[in-house]
Each structure stands twice: as structure tokens, then as C-alpha cells.
């Protein structure tokens, strides 16, 4: 039997697969999402949703539901020998979501599943991918359904979000290279009473290893501790409540009592990654492409951001509006580089936390306290944790013609948010709200309120819009007091906003006539100052398809 096809088949209904399906549907593609498990996991697993992921979820209209379901944490502290060595507060990061959101993975999956159901997409459970191969213009394969029957399919795109033991990755024969971290670990999702911050990550560096507490809900924590060098290659046994209590008494602050365990597990850390996230019409995302230490809580967030990176590119190519080679190849180029960064960062945090040599421990503790006393070091740590520093400066999709003296946010970086007013100055909004949607955004920013500069920018936008009529929405962002000749805005609609105190102009370094092309995932693809229509058009021609 063969069912009617969709635009994409997503294999795996964890948080990454669910995010992938949601992002594809937002971009106008239809999709099937399958999972061989009979039901979603009831385990807490990944706990933290970071600021950048919340920003991207907000573009789907989902961030308010996530925030309502989760718990805002204030930051993190590291202790040793009864002293707090490091304290990192997240409240001042440059994001509308300036907090780590503590939310068990099963709740993340529930919210995404509900969102898909509202859009008519149901997860097909107990459905297993058996085989597939690429044909002319499609991927053909076979599935085993819940009742044991087999189904053939032919679909334009296949996306493997099926975890560390990915069937898709194995079928593509893509090496998953890396190593196992040498220590055994224990994990407990458990209730804790005693003198412990309920709204912070609390980490204890002890001479015998690390102990970490991650708040989940009031009185409930994830507890993690390393157990020393593994004696074999197998999974360590699950701990008992008494064993977890003993470890906390050995390394913790004292006075803590554990009860009502929800999940107790032993585990090993593997650090592995593929070198290529794409093979023809098949793609890998999340744990199917990269696994690493849970230090920093980056794994699920990185996988979800894989999905946001791929969805808009796939949609443009599928509709014939994007050049297949540069757009689809850029997914692997961009996200593989981020995967490498996360792997290195998480590995380094794990190494520092599991030092056993007393001299190395002394040096670590002393240096950590000194370094994090500097504001710029704190900022780097916070932006890395919140994933606000993720950038694509070296991507083949990124370009700029910008005077170095002007500064601003480089092409390839995340566009920052800023307050805006409607053209009449009556309604307050933000830049993120103004450009929310599925298309690119072209920001037109005159360095002054000179009418000639404004007219030149509008003419430039109109000229490019005629060649790429569905690719972008134009936003004219003026300083307070500007007057606009509305007749100059035709032949295409331009939304006009006021930058009330010129904050956005200053942050972006837009002092002369400037234009910035913003990708649907919120990164600056191209910037030009003074605005150069020909160079913008040349940049678009490399990656997108002109209207015939």
C-alpha cells in the first residue's frame, strides 16, 4: 500500500522532530511525523530552554505557552569547600527572554504535540522506517505500521530526528565519530528539602567529583553526580535513593533530604558528531547529528535550532524560490560549525568539573573565581549559555558591504531586539514583533531624516522587490521627526516604524543610508552602507530565484 504523499517525512517525535514539523508547517510545507515508540517518554530528560530557543519559538507564537508551563531560573552558582566561587545572573542578557526556562522535556514535547494537533498533524506512533533510497526528485522507502503491515512511500524530503541511534544516519552510512567520556554518572529526578536555592542551578566542585542541582519545579530537582572512572564499557547501574542521598551528603552543602524519586538512572557521556548533516534529499538534526555532555544544557536547544535553520531553506527550495545547492548545503555548513562549538564547550566544562588532581582542582577554583569577576567574561558566559552568541559569520549565505568604522552588529549575527513605534507614534512594539513571520525582512535605515535618503532607500527596495516579490517584507525604520512621501512607497508595501531614541540605528551602526537583509530565523544575511542596490541584488541572485 502507498499513502498520499506529503512534502516532508520527519522521522522521530522527540523535541527536535516536533520542532522540525512545526517549523515546516509554519513555512507552508505539509509533513508526516513518525516515531517507532508507542507513546512519548514520561522522563524529564532535557530541562532547560534557553533564551535564543524561546525567541525562535516566539516567532511560532509558542513562547508564552512555554513560559507559562515552565519556571524561570535566575542563573547559576558554583561552590567549593563551602564558598561560592562563581555566580552568573542571566537577568541582564539582551533578549526578551532573559532567563533560563526550566521545563522538563516531556512538557516541551507535550506543548509541541498540542500545537501540531491544532494544525491537523498527528504523530504516527509505532511506525518504523525500514529503508529508503533517493530517486529522481524524491525519496522512496518503506515503513512498518503499528499493525505490522508495510507501507511504501515517495516523498520530496526526509529528515532524521531519530536520536543517537538514528536509523536515517545508519541508512545514509554517515560516520558518527567521537569518543565516550571516561566516567560513570548518576542522575536523579527527585524532591529535595533543605538549604538550596530553588531558582538557580547549583553546582558543587568536590575533591571526589561534581554534584549539580537543576531546579525543575518547586522542591523538585534534577541531581547529577560523576562517579569516577568507569570500570567497563557498559551502562552503569541505576542508583538507589540511599546512594544518591549518600553522594549529596558527601559533596553537597549539608542539611539536604531527598524523597519521592521520579527517575533514577546511571549513564555514560558520549561525544559524537557527523561531519555532514545532509546527503541529497535527506537531512539529520539533533541527536542524530550530534551528542555531547549535558554540561551547559545545550543539546536539546541546539537540535531545536537545527530545525529552525533548515525549515525556511527547505521551504524556499521546495517552492522553487531558492537555489538548492547554496541553501541546502548551507544547513550542514552552518549547523555543523555550531555543533563543533557546542561539543568543545560542553566537553571543556565536563573536563573542568571532573578534575581529580588536587593541584589542578586548586588552580581551577582560584582561576574561576578571578576570571568571572570581570564583566566581559560574565557576558561571554551568559551569551554562550543562552545561545545568543551563535552566529553564521563564515556562512556562504553571509555577506556585507559595510565600513569598518561604522561598527554595529556584523552580518551573520543574530539581529538584536529594540523598541519601535508605529509611524504615527501612537503604538509601541518591538523589532522582533514587527518582523515576525516566515519571510526575509529588509530593513531600510536612513542615516538621517533627509527626504532624499529615504526616497533612495525606498527606490532600492522597490527595484529589488520586483525581481524577488515574495522573498522579503520591507521595513522603513526612521528616527523620530521624519516625514515620508507616501507616494514613493509604491509599487510594493513598506511598513514604516519609528526608532524613538535612535537606539536601533546606534546598535546596528546605521549612520548613513543602510539596508540589512534579515533571514527568517533572525540572523543578518547581508548589510550594506551606504545602501547598494546592485550588490544586494547580486547577493540575492547567488541564493534565490528571480521572478521570471
Helices and strands as residue ranges (DSSP letters): E 8-11, H 15-26, E 31-35, E 48-49, H 51-58, H 63-69, E 71-73, E 75-80, E 83-89, E 100-102, H 105-118, E 124-125, E 128-135, E 138-144, E 150-155, E 157-160, H 167-172, E 177-193, E 200-206, E 209-217, E 220-229, H 241-251, E 257-273, E 278-279, E 282-284, G 286-288, E 290-291, H 299-318, H 324-353, H 358-371, H 375-385, E 399-402, G 404-406, E 419-422, E 428-430, H 431-434, E 440-445, H 451-467, E 472-479, G 486-489, E 494-499, H 503-508, E 514-518, E 524-529, H 533-543
